[in-house]
Amino acid sequence: MLQGTLDLLILQTLIMGPAHGHTIAHTIEQRSEEVLQVEHGSLYPALHRLENRRWIASFWGTSENNRKARYYRLTAAGRKQLLEHTNRWDRLVRAVNRVLRPAKEET
């Protein structure tokens, strides 16, 4: 994935509400129709990075299978970053598409 993409996907996943790491990874994989695979070795450092930036906050809760799990939620600062990152991503996609699919020159 491009640098920063996983952060954006995590923030977007948490817009729906708090979730633990396994759920975040599963949601990203499911929404991408299994194209994107989120490895735990990438996910947890990203979650810690986002928490250090105060874009997400964590708390302990009980998972669906009655186990103790760390949950993450989006903060107000995270919502702001999500909007900024989404806008930046949209500009990047449009720019790449202009290179890959240039408009036909008029003759």
Backbone atoms as SQL, in Angstrom:
CREATE TABLE atoms (id INTEGER PRIMARY KEY, chain TEXT, resi INTEGER, resn TEXT, atom TEXT, x REAL, y REAL, z REAL);
INSERT INTO atoms VALUES
  (1, 'A', 1, 'MET', 'N', 0.843, -1.188, 0.000),
  (2, 'A', 1, 'MET', 'CA', 0.000, 0.000, 0.000),
  (3, 'A', 1, 'MET', 'C', 0.882, 1.243, 0.000),
  (4, 'A', 2, 'LEU', 'N', 0.363, 2.306, -0.586),
  (5, 'A', 2, 'LEU', 'CA', 1.069, 3.576, -0.547),
  (6, 'A', 2, 'LEU', 'C', 1.166, 4.069, 0.890),
  (7, 'A', 3, 'GLN', 'N', 2.235, 4.782, 1.181),
  (8, 'A', 3, 'GLN', 'CA', 2.411, 5.302, 2.533),
  (9, 'A', 3, 'GLN', 'C', 1.210, 6.165, 2.917),
  (10, 'A', 4, 'GLY', 'N', 0.679, 5.941, 4.094),
  (11, 'A', 4, 'GLY', 'CA', -0.457, 6.712, 4.576),
  (12, 'A', 4, 'GLY', 'C', -1.805, 6.104, 4.228),
  (13, 'A', 5, 'THR', 'N', -1.823, 5.155, 3.297),
  (14, 'A', 5, 'THR', 'CA', -3.090, 4.562, 2.877),
  (15, 'A', 5, 'THR', 'C', -3.731, 3.768, 4.009),
  (16, 'A', 6, 'LEU', 'N', -2.949, 2.989, 4.725),
  (17, 'A', 6, 'LEU', 'CA', -3.497, 2.194, 5.822),
  (18, 'A', 6, 'LEU', 'C', -4.084, 3.117, 6.892),
  (19, 'A', 7, 'ASP', 'N', -3.402, 4.218, 7.188),
  (20, 'A', 7, 'ASP', 'CA', -3.937, 5.177, 8.165),
  (21, 'A', 7, 'ASP', 'C', -5.313, 5.666, 7.737),
  (22, 'A', 8, 'LEU', 'N', -5.436, 6.033, 6.467),
  (23, 'A', 8, 'LEU', 'CA', -6.709, 6.517, 5.934),
  (24, 'A', 8, 'LEU', 'C', -7.788, 5.447, 6.042),
  (25, 'A', 9, 'LEU', 'N', -7.453, 4.214, 5.714),
  (26, 'A', 9, 'LEU', 'CA', -8.431, 3.125, 5.768),
  (27, 'A', 9, 'LEU', 'C', -8.862, 2.833, 7.206),
  (28, 'A', 10, 'ILE', 'N', -7.929, 2.916, 8.142),
  (29, 'A', 10, 'ILE', 'CA', -8.276, 2.711, 9.554),
  (30, 'A', 10, 'ILE', 'C', -9.216, 3.809, 10.022),
  (31, 'A', 11, 'LEU', 'N', -8.876, 5.055, 9.722),
  (32, 'A', 11, 'LEU', 'CA', -9.736, 6.172, 10.141),
  (33, 'A', 11, 'LEU', 'C', -11.139, 6.018, 9.553),
  (34, 'A', 12, 'GLN', 'N', -11.221, 5.647, 8.283),
  (35, 'A', 12, 'GLN', 'CA', -12.519, 5.477, 7.634),
  (36, 'A', 12, 'GLN', 'C', -13.309, 4.350, 8.293),
  (37, 'A', 13, 'THR', 'N', -12.633, 3.269, 8.644),
  (38, 'A', 13, 'THR', 'CA', -13.302, 2.139, 9.299),
  (39, 'A', 13, 'THR', 'C', -13.887, 2.563, 10.639),
  (40, 'A', 14, 'LEU', 'N', -13.158, 3.401, 11.369),
  (41, 'A', 14, 'LEU', 'CA', -13.604, 3.813, 12.702),
  (42, 'A', 14, 'LEU', 'C', -14.698, 4.875, 12.664),
  (43, 'A', 15, 'ILE', 'N', -15.024, 5.402, 11.496),
  (44, 'A', 15, 'ILE', 'CA', -16.125, 6.374, 11.391),
  (45, 'A', 15, 'ILE', 'C', -17.440, 5.697, 11.782),
  (46, 'A', 16, 'MET', 'N', -17.506, 4.362, 11.625),
  (47, 'A', 16, 'MET', 'CA', -18.721, 3.618, 11.955),
  (48, 'A', 16, 'MET', 'C', -18.876, 3.407, 13.449),
  (49, 'A', 17, 'GLY', 'N', -17.784, 3.590, 14.204),
  (50, 'A', 17, 'GLY', 'CA', -17.831, 3.386, 15.640),
  (51, 'A', 17, 'GLY', 'C', -16.612, 2.618, 16.109),
  (52, 'A', 18, 'PRO', 'N', -16.446, 2.488, 17.415),
  (53, 'A', 18, 'PRO', 'CA', -15.272, 1.804, 17.970),
  (54, 'A', 18, 'PRO', 'C', -15.164, 0.360, 17.479),
  (55, 'A', 19, 'ALA', 'N', -13.913, -0.096, 17.353),
  (56, 'A', 19, 'ALA', 'CA', -13.666, -1.472, 16.918),
  (57, 'A', 19, 'ALA', 'C', -12.303, -1.910, 17.435),
  (58, 'A', 20, 'HIS', 'N', -12.123, -3.218, 17.574),
  (59, 'A', 20, 'HIS', 'CA', -10.805, -3.723, 17.954),
  (60, 'A', 20, 'HIS', 'C', -10.037, -4.076, 16.690),
  (61, 'A', 21, 'GLY', 'N', -8.744, -4.326, 16.848),
  (62, 'A', 21, 'GLY', 'CA', -7.862, -4.518, 15.704),
  (63, 'A', 21, 'GLY', 'C', -8.324, -5.555, 14.713),
  (64, 'A', 22, 'HIS', 'N', -8.752, -6.710, 15.201),
  (65, 'A', 22, 'HIS', 'CA', -9.199, -7.778, 14.297),
  (66, 'A', 22, 'HIS', 'C', -10.374, -7.310, 13.443),
  (67, 'A', 23, 'THR', 'N', -11.303, -6.606, 14.052),
  (68, 'A', 23, 'THR', 'CA', -12.469, -6.111, 13.314),
  (69, 'A', 23, 'THR', 'C', -12.062, -5.068, 12.280),
  (70, 'A', 24, 'ILE', 'N', -11.134, -4.194, 12.639),
  (71, 'A', 24, 'ILE', 'CA', -10.659, -3.178, 11.695),
  (72, 'A', 24, 'ILE', 'C', -10.062, -3.855, 10.469),
  (73, 'A', 25, 'ALA', 'N', -9.157, -4.800, 10.688),
  (74, 'A', 25, 'ALA', 'CA', -8.517, -5.511, 9.577),
  (75, 'A', 25, 'ALA', 'C', -9.550, -6.245, 8.732),
  (76, 'A', 26, 'HIS', 'N', -10.472, -6.938, 9.377),
  (77, 'A', 26, 'HIS', 'CA', -11.498, -7.702, 8.663),
  (78, 'A', 26, 'HIS', 'C', -12.387, -6.773, 7.829),
  (79, 'A', 27, 'THR', 'N', -12.757, -5.641, 8.385),
  (80, 'A', 27, 'THR', 'CA', -13.615, -4.700, 7.665),
  (81, 'A', 27, 'THR', 'C', -12.929, -4.177, 6.412),
  (82, 'A', 28, 'ILE', 'N', -11.653, -3.808, 6.533),
  (83, 'A', 28, 'ILE', 'CA', -10.904, -3.314, 5.371),
  (84, 'A', 28, 'ILE', 'C', -10.822, -4.407, 4.308),
  (85, 'A', 29, 'GLU', 'N', -10.513, -5.620, 4.717),
  (86, 'A', 29, 'GLU', 'CA', -10.416, -6.727, 3.770),
  (87, 'A', 29, 'GLU', 'C', -11.761, -6.994, 3.095),
  (88, 'A', 30, 'GLN', 'N', -12.820, -7.010, 3.886),
  (89, 'A', 30, 'GLN', 'CA', -14.154, -7.296, 3.356),
  (90, 'A', 30, 'GLN', 'C', -14.617, -6.197, 2.400),
  (91, 'A', 31, 'ARG', 'N', -14.455, -4.939, 2.792),
  (92, 'A', 31, 'ARG', 'CA', -14.898, -3.830, 1.936),
  (93, 'A', 31, 'ARG', 'C', -14.110, -3.754, 0.642),
  (94, 'A', 32, 'SER', 'N', -12.865, -4.226, 0.654),
  (95, 'A', 32, 'SER', 'CA', -12.049, -4.199, -0.563),
  (96, 'A', 32, 'SER', 'C', -12.233, -5.472, -1.388),
  (97, 'A', 33, 'GLU', 'N', -13.210, -6.285, -1.009),
  (98, 'A', 33, 'GLU', 'CA', -13.471, -7.564, -1.662),
  (99, 'A', 33, 'GLU', 'C', -12.220, -8.434, -1.640),
  (100, 'A', 34, 'GLU', 'N', -11.531, -8.420, -0.489),
  (101, 'A', 34, 'GLU', 'CA', -10.349, -9.233, -0.215),
  (102, 'A', 34, 'GLU', 'C', -9.127, -8.832, -1.039),
  (103, 'A', 35, 'VAL', 'N', -9.172, -7.698, -1.735),
  (104, 'A', 35, 'VAL', 'CA', -8.008, -7.230, -2.487),
  (105, 'A', 35, 'VAL', 'C', -6.933, -6.734, -1.528),
  (106, 'A', 36, 'LEU', 'N', -7.351, -6.000, -0.498),
  (107, 'A', 36, 'LEU', 'CA', -6.420, -5.480, 0.496),
  (108, 'A', 36, 'LEU', 'C', -6.348, -6.438, 1.677),
  (109, 'A', 37, 'GLN', 'N', -5.154, -6.878, 1.993),
  (110, 'A', 37, 'GLN', 'CA', -4.930, -7.759, 3.134),
  (111, 'A', 37, 'GLN', 'C', -4.149, -6.963, 4.175),
  (112, 'A', 38, 'VAL', 'N', -4.670, -6.877, 5.375),
  (113, 'A', 38, 'VAL', 'CA', -4.040, -6.099, 6.434),
  (114, 'A', 38, 'VAL', 'C', -3.317, -7.051, 7.380),
  (115, 'A', 39, 'GLU', 'N', -2.013, -6.981, 7.357),
  (116, 'A', 39, 'GLU', 'CA', -1.194, -7.837, 8.219),
  (117, 'A', 39, 'GLU', 'C', -1.107, -7.206, 9.608),
  (118, 'A', 40, 'HIS', 'N', -1.101, -8.035, 10.631),
  (119, 'A', 40, 'HIS', 'CA', -1.004, -7.536, 12.003),
  (120, 'A', 40, 'HIS', 'C', 0.286, -6.762, 12.216),
  (121, 'A', 41, 'GLY', 'N', 1.346, -7.149, 11.496),
  (122, 'A', 41, 'GLY', 'CA', 2.625, -6.452, 11.596),
  (123, 'A', 41, 'GLY', 'C', 2.575, -5.034, 11.069),
  (124, 'A', 42, 'SER', 'N', 1.572, -4.722, 10.269),
  (125, 'A', 42, 'SER', 'CA', 1.363, -3.357, 9.768),
  (126, 'A', 42, 'SER', 'C', 0.263, -2.653, 10.548),
  (127, 'A', 43, 'LEU', 'N', -0.769, -3.403, 10.907),
  (128, 'A', 43, 'LEU', 'CA', -1.943, -2.812, 11.558),
  (129, 'A', 43, 'LEU', 'C', -1.609, -2.195, 12.913),
  (130, 'A', 44, 'TYR', 'N', -0.982, -2.955, 13.776),
  (131, 'A', 44, 'TYR', 'CA', -0.783, -2.461, 15.144),
  (132, 'A', 44, 'TYR', 'C', 0.199, -1.301, 15.230),
  (133, 'A', 45, 'PRO', 'N', 1.283, -1.287, 14.462),
  (134, 'A', 45, 'PRO', 'CA', 2.105, -0.070, 14.454),
  (135, 'A', 45, 'PRO', 'C', 1.320, 1.150, 13.948),
  (136, 'A', 46, 'ALA', 'N', 0.438, 0.944, 12.960),
  (137, 'A', 46, 'ALA', 'CA', -0.384, 2.051, 12.456),
  (138, 'A', 46, 'ALA', 'C', -1.347, 2.531, 13.536),
  (139, 'A', 47, 'LEU', 'N', -1.961, 1.609, 14.252),
  (140, 'A', 47, 'LEU', 'CA', -2.875, 2.001, 15.332),
  (141, 'A', 47, 'LEU', 'C', -2.130, 2.792, 16.411),
  (142, 'A', 48, 'HIS', 'N', -0.931, 2.356, 16.767),
  (143, 'A', 48, 'HIS', 'CA', -0.144, 3.075, 17.773),
  (144, 'A', 48, 'HIS', 'C', 0.245, 4.462, 17.264),
  (145, 'A', 49, 'ARG', 'N', 0.622, 4.546, 15.991),
  (146, 'A', 49, 'ARG', 'CA', 0.990, 5.825, 15.391),
  (147, 'A', 49, 'ARG', 'C', -0.204, 6.796, 15.414),
  (148, 'A', 50, 'LEU', 'N', -1.375, 6.295, 15.039),
  (149, 'A', 50, 'LEU', 'CA', -2.575, 7.136, 15.028),
  (150, 'A', 50, 'LEU', 'C', -2.963, 7.561, 16.439),
  (151, 'A', 51, 'GLU', 'N', -2.759, 6.670, 17.393),
  (152, 'A', 51, 'GLU', 'CA', -3.066, 7.009, 18.785),
  (153, 'A', 51, 'GLU', 'C', -2.081, 8.060, 19.306),
  (154, 'A', 52, 'ASN', 'N', -0.810, 7.933, 18.953),
  (155, 'A', 52, 'ASN', 'CA', 0.186, 8.923, 19.361),
  (156, 'A', 52, 'ASN', 'C', -0.109, 10.298, 18.776),
  (157, 'A', 53, 'ARG', 'N', -0.687, 10.322, 17.594),
  (158, 'A', 53, 'ARG', 'CA', -1.073, 11.593, 16.957),
  (159, 'A', 53, 'ARG', 'C', -2.399, 12.126, 17.489),
  (160, 'A', 54, 'ARG', 'N', -3.044, 11.313, 18.346),
  (161, 'A', 54, 'ARG', 'CA', -4.333, 11.639, 18.948),
  (162, 'A', 54, 'ARG', 'C', -5.479, 11.693, 17.922),
  (163, 'A', 55, 'TRP', 'N', -5.306, 10.928, 16.839),
  (164, 'A', 55, 'TRP', 'CA', -6.365, 10.826, 15.842),
  (165, 'A', 55, 'TRP', 'C', -7.337, 9.719, 16.210),
  (166, 'A', 56, 'ILE', 'N', -6.867, 8.790, 17.038),
  (167, 'A', 56, 'ILE', 'CA', -7.729, 7.762, 17.606),
  (168, 'A', 56, 'ILE', 'C', -7.402, 7.649, 19.093),
  (169, 'A', 57, 'ALA', 'N', -8.312, 7.074, 19.841),
  (170, 'A', 57, 'ALA', 'CA', -8.097, 6.805, 21.261),
  (171, 'A', 57, 'ALA', 'C', -8.478, 5.349, 21.499),
  (172, 'A', 58, 'SER', 'N', -7.863, 4.746, 22.511),
  (173, 'A', 58, 'SER', 'CA', -8.147, 3.336, 22.792),
  (174, 'A', 58, 'SER', 'C', -8.708, 3.165, 24.192),
  (175, 'A', 59, 'PHE', 'N', -9.407, 2.054, 24.367),
  (176, 'A', 59, 'PHE', 'CA', -9.949, 1.676, 25.672),
  (177, 'A', 59, 'PHE', 'C', -10.124, 0.162, 25.678),
  (178, 'A', 60, 'TRP', 'N', -10.183, -0.402, 26.873),
  (179, 'A', 60, 'TRP', 'CA', -10.358, -1.846, 27.007),
  (180, 'A', 60, 'TRP', 'C', -11.839, -2.187, 27.086),
  (181, 'A', 61, 'GLY', 'N', -12.207, -3.260, 26.406),
  (182, 'A', 61, 'GLY', 'CA', -13.585, -3.737, 26.429),
  (183, 'A', 61, 'GLY', 'C', -13.608, -5.238, 26.263),
  (184, 'A', 62, 'THR', 'N', -14.804, -5.777, 26.106),
  (185, 'A', 62, 'THR', 'CA', -14.984, -7.211, 25.925),
  (186, 'A', 62, 'THR', 'C', -15.425, -7.473, 24.490),
  (187, 'A', 63, 'SER', 'N', -14.737, -8.392, 23.830),
  (188, 'A', 63, 'SER', 'CA', -15.036, -8.704, 22.433),
  (189, 'A', 63, 'SER', 'C', -16.284, -9.577, 22.328),
  (190, 'A', 64, 'GLU', 'N', -16.669, -9.865, 21.075),
  (191, 'A', 64, 'GLU', 'CA', -17.854, -10.680, 20.802),
  (192, 'A', 64, 'GLU', 'C', -17.735, -12.073, 21.411),
  (193, 'A', 65, 'ASN', 'N', -16.503, -12.590, 21.498),
  (194, 'A', 65, 'ASN', 'CA', -16.311, -13.933, 22.065),
  (195, 'A', 65, 'ASN', 'C', -15.919, -13.866, 23.546),
  (196, 'A', 66, 'ASN', 'N', -16.311, -12.769, 24.194),
  (197, 'A', 66, 'ASN', 'CA', -16.176, -12.595, 25.642),
  (198, 'A', 66, 'ASN', 'C', -14.716, -12.563, 26.121),
  (199, 'A', 67, 'ARG', 'N', -13.838, -12.003, 25.293),
  (200, 'A', 67, 'ARG', 'CA', -12.437, -11.861, 25.661),
  (201, 'A', 67, 'ARG', 'C', -12.119, -10.378, 25.807),
  (202, 'A', 68, 'LYS', 'N', -11.136, -10.090, 26.642),
  (203, 'A', 68, 'LYS', 'CA', -10.689, -8.717, 26.818),
  (204, 'A', 68, 'LYS', 'C', -9.994, -8.261, 25.538),
  (205, 'A', 69, 'ALA', 'N', -10.359, -7.088, 25.044),
  (206, 'A', 69, 'ALA', 'CA', -9.780, -6.592, 23.799),
  (207, 'A', 69, 'ALA', 'C', -9.620, -5.077, 23.871),
  (208, 'A', 70, 'ARG', 'N', -8.611, -4.573, 23.169),
  (209, 'A', 70, 'ARG', 'CA', -8.386, -3.131, 23.089),
  (210, 'A', 70, 'ARG', 'C', -9.193, -2.601, 21.906),
  (211, 'A', 71, 'TYR', 'N', -10.053, -1.648, 22.178),
  (212, 'A', 71, 'TYR', 'CA', -10.882, -1.019, 21.159),
  (213, 'A', 71, 'TYR', 'C', -10.328, 0.350, 20.826),
  (214, 'A', 72, 'TYR', 'N', -10.576, 0.768, 19.600),
  (215, 'A', 72, 'TYR', 'CA', -10.113, 2.069, 19.122),
  (216, 'A', 72, 'TYR', 'C', -11.314, 2.858, 18.633),
  (217, 'A', 73, 'ARG', 'N', -11.271, 4.160, 18.896),
  (218, 'A', 73, 'ARG', 'CA', -12.336, 5.040, 18.424),
  (219, 'A', 73, 'ARG', 'C', -11.720, 6.266, 17.779),
  (220, 'A', 74, 'LEU', 'N', -12.444, 6.862, 16.868),
  (221, 'A', 74, 'LEU', 'CA', -12.014, 8.062, 16.172),
  (222, 'A', 74, 'LEU', 'C', -12.202, 9.277, 17.080),
  (223, 'A', 75, 'THR', 'N', -11.229, 10.175, 17.113),
  (224, 'A', 75, 'THR', 'CA', -11.353, 11.415, 17.885),
  (225, 'A', 75, 'THR', 'C', -11.774, 12.542, 16.942),
  (226, 'A', 76, 'ALA', 'N', -12.063, 13.699, 17.505),
  (227, 'A', 76, 'ALA', 'CA', -12.416, 14.867, 16.680),
  (228, 'A', 76, 'ALA', 'C', -11.254, 15.219, 15.750),
  (229, 'A', 77, 'ALA', 'N', -10.036, 15.154, 16.273),
  (230, 'A', 77, 'ALA', 'CA', -8.861, 15.423, 15.442),
  (231, 'A', 77, 'ALA', 'C', -8.747, 14.380, 14.329),
  (232, 'A', 78, 'GLY', 'N', -9.109, 13.138, 14.630),
  (233, 'A', 78, 'GLY', 'CA', -9.085, 12.076, 13.632),
  (234, 'A', 78, 'GLY', 'C', -10.099, 12.302, 12.533),
  (235, 'A', 79, 'ARG', 'N', -11.270, 12.810, 12.907),
  (236, 'A', 79, 'ARG', 'CA', -12.294, 13.116, 11.890),
  (237, 'A', 79, 'ARG', 'C', -11.791, 14.194, 10.936),
  (238, 'A', 80, 'LYS', 'N', -11.115, 15.191, 11.492),
  (239, 'A', 80, 'LYS', 'CA', -10.555, 16.266, 10.671),
  (240, 'A', 80, 'LYS', 'C', -9.497, 15.712, 9.728),
  (241, 'A', 81, 'GLN', 'N', -8.618, 14.847, 10.253),
  (242, 'A', 81, 'GLN', 'CA', -7.580, 14.240, 9.430),
  (243, 'A', 81, 'GLN', 'C', -8.175, 13.338, 8.354),
  (244, 'A', 82, 'LEU', 'N', -9.237, 12.628, 8.692),
  (245, 'A', 82, 'LEU', 'CA', -9.898, 11.766, 7.715),
  (246, 'A', 82, 'LEU', 'C', -10.379, 12.588, 6.529),
  (247, 'A', 83, 'LEU', 'N', -10.985, 13.720, 6.794),
  (248, 'A', 83, 'LEU', 'CA', -11.465, 14.597, 5.718),
  (249, 'A', 83, 'LEU', 'C', -10.291, 15.094, 4.872),
  (250, 'A', 84, 'GLU', 'N', -9.232, 15.560, 5.533),
  (251, 'A', 84, 'GLU', 'CA', -8.065, 16.062, 4.806),
  (252, 'A', 84, 'GLU', 'C', -7.403, 14.961, 3.982),
  (253, 'A', 85, 'HIS', 'N', -7.231, 13.780, 4.572),
  (254, 'A', 85, 'HIS', 'CA', -6.596, 12.667, 3.860),
  (255, 'A', 85, 'HIS', 'C', -7.463, 12.182, 2.700),
  (256, 'A', 86, 'THR', 'N', -8.775, 12.172, 2.889),
  (257, 'A', 86, 'THR', 'CA', -9.682, 11.748, 1.821),
  (258, 'A', 86, 'THR', 'C', -9.597, 12.713, 0.643),
  (259, 'A', 87, 'ASN', 'N', -9.589, 14.003, 0.933),
  (260, 'A', 87, 'ASN', 'CA', -9.461, 15.000, -0.132),
  (261, 'A', 87, 'ASN', 'C', -8.136, 14.852, -0.864),
  (262, 'A', 88, 'ARG', 'N', -7.053, 14.619, -0.120),
  (263, 'A', 88, 'ARG', 'CA', -5.728, 14.426, -0.723),
  (264, 'A', 88, 'ARG', 'C', -5.727, 13.165, -1.583),
  (265, 'A', 89, 'TRP', 'N', -6.343, 12.098, -1.078),
  (266, 'A', 89, 'TRP', 'CA', -6.423, 10.845, -1.832),
  (267, 'A', 89, 'TRP', 'C', -7.187, 11.052, -3.139),
  (268, 'A', 90, 'ASP', 'N', -8.308, 11.768, -3.065),
  (269, 'A', 90, 'ASP', 'CA', -9.096, 12.032, -4.272),
  (270, 'A', 90, 'ASP', 'C', -8.272, 12.789, -5.319),
  (271, 'A', 91, 'ARG', 'N', -7.493, 13.770, -4.883),
  (272, 'A', 91, 'ARG', 'CA', -6.636, 14.521, -5.811),
  (273, 'A', 91, 'ARG', 'C', -5.571, 13.604, -6.422),
  (274, 'A', 92, 'LEU', 'N', -4.993, 12.729, -5.604),
  (275, 'A', 92, 'LEU', 'CA', -3.974, 11.803, -6.084),
  (276, 'A', 92, 'LEU', 'C', -4.549, 10.854, -7.128),
  (277, 'A', 93, 'VAL', 'N', -5.712, 10.313, -6.862),
  (278, 'A', 93, 'VAL', 'CA', -6.350, 9.379, -7.801),
  (279, 'A', 93, 'VAL', 'C', -6.649, 10.083, -9.124),
  (280, 'A', 94, 'ARG', 'N', -7.180, 11.301, -9.056),
  (281, 'A', 94, 'ARG', 'CA', -7.468, 12.052, -10.289),
  (282, 'A', 94, 'ARG', 'C', -6.181, 12.311, -11.075),
  (283, 'A', 95, 'ALA', 'N', -5.099, 12.672, -10.377),
  (284, 'A', 95, 'ALA', 'CA', -3.827, 12.949, -11.048),
  (285, 'A', 95, 'ALA', 'C', -3.275, 11.699, -11.714),
  (286, 'A', 96, 'VAL', 'N', -3.297, 10.578, -11.025),
  (287, 'A', 96, 'VAL', 'CA', -2.801, 9.329, -11.600),
  (288, 'A', 96, 'VAL', 'C', -3.648, 8.939, -12.806),
  (289, 'A', 97, 'ASN', 'N', -4.955, 9.095, -12.704),
  (290, 'A', 97, 'ASN', 'CA', -5.831, 8.766, -13.833),
  (291, 'A', 97, 'ASN', 'C', -5.576, 9.662, -15.039),
  (292, 'A', 98, 'ARG', 'N', -5.206, 10.919, -14.794),
  (293, 'A', 98, 'ARG', 'CA', -4.890, 11.802, -15.924),
  (294, 'A', 98, 'ARG', 'C', -3.652, 11.311, -16.667),
  (295, 'A', 99, 'VAL', 'N', -2.729, 10.700, -15.936),
  (296, 'A', 99, 'VAL', 'CA', -1.522, 10.166, -16.567),
  (297, 'A', 99, 'VAL', 'C', -1.831, 8.835, -17.258),
  (298, 'A', 100, 'LEU', 'N', -2.582, 7.974, -16.593),
  (299, 'A', 100, 'LEU', 'CA', -2.878, 6.660, -17.152),
  (300, 'A', 100, 'LEU', 'C', -3.874, 6.707, -18.297),
  (301, 'A', 101, 'ARG', 'N', -4.806, 7.611, -18.205),
  (302, 'A', 101, 'ARG', 'CA', -5.869, 7.705, -19.210),
  (303, 'A', 101, 'ARG', 'C', -5.987, 9.142, -19.716),
  (304, 'A', 102, 'PRO', 'N', -4.982, 9.602, -20.447),
  (305, 'A', 102, 'PRO', 'CA', -5.015, 10.998, -20.922),
  (306, 'A', 102, 'PRO', 'C', -6.198, 11.214, -21.863),
  (307, 'A', 103, 'ALA', 'N', -6.751, 12.417, -21.795),
  (308, 'A', 103, 'ALA', 'CA', -7.853, 12.765, -22.696),
  (309, 'A', 103, 'ALA', 'C', -7.323, 12.745, -24.127),
  (310, 'A', 104, 'LYS', 'N', -8.163, 12.273, -25.032),
  (311, 'A', 104, 'LYS', 'CA', -7.747, 12.242, -26.440),
  (312, 'A', 104, 'LYS', 'C', -7.579, 13.671, -26.929),
  (313, 'A', 105, 'GLU', 'N', -6.460, 13.894, -27.598),
  (314, 'A', 105, 'GLU', 'CA', -6.197, 15.224, -28.127),
  (315, 'A', 105, 'GLU', 'C', -7.110, 15.467, -29.309),
  (316, 'A', 106, 'GLU', 'N', -7.642, 16.676, -29.333),
  (317, 'A', 106, 'GLU', 'CA', -8.533, 17.033, -30.449),
  (318, 'A', 106, 'GLU', 'C', -7.673, 17.331, -31.666),
  (319, 'A', 107, 'THR', 'N', -8.125, 16.895, -32.842),
  (320, 'A', 107, 'THR', 'CA', -7.369, 17.142, -34.073),
  (321, 'A', 107, 'THR', 'C', -8.012, 18.198, -34.907);
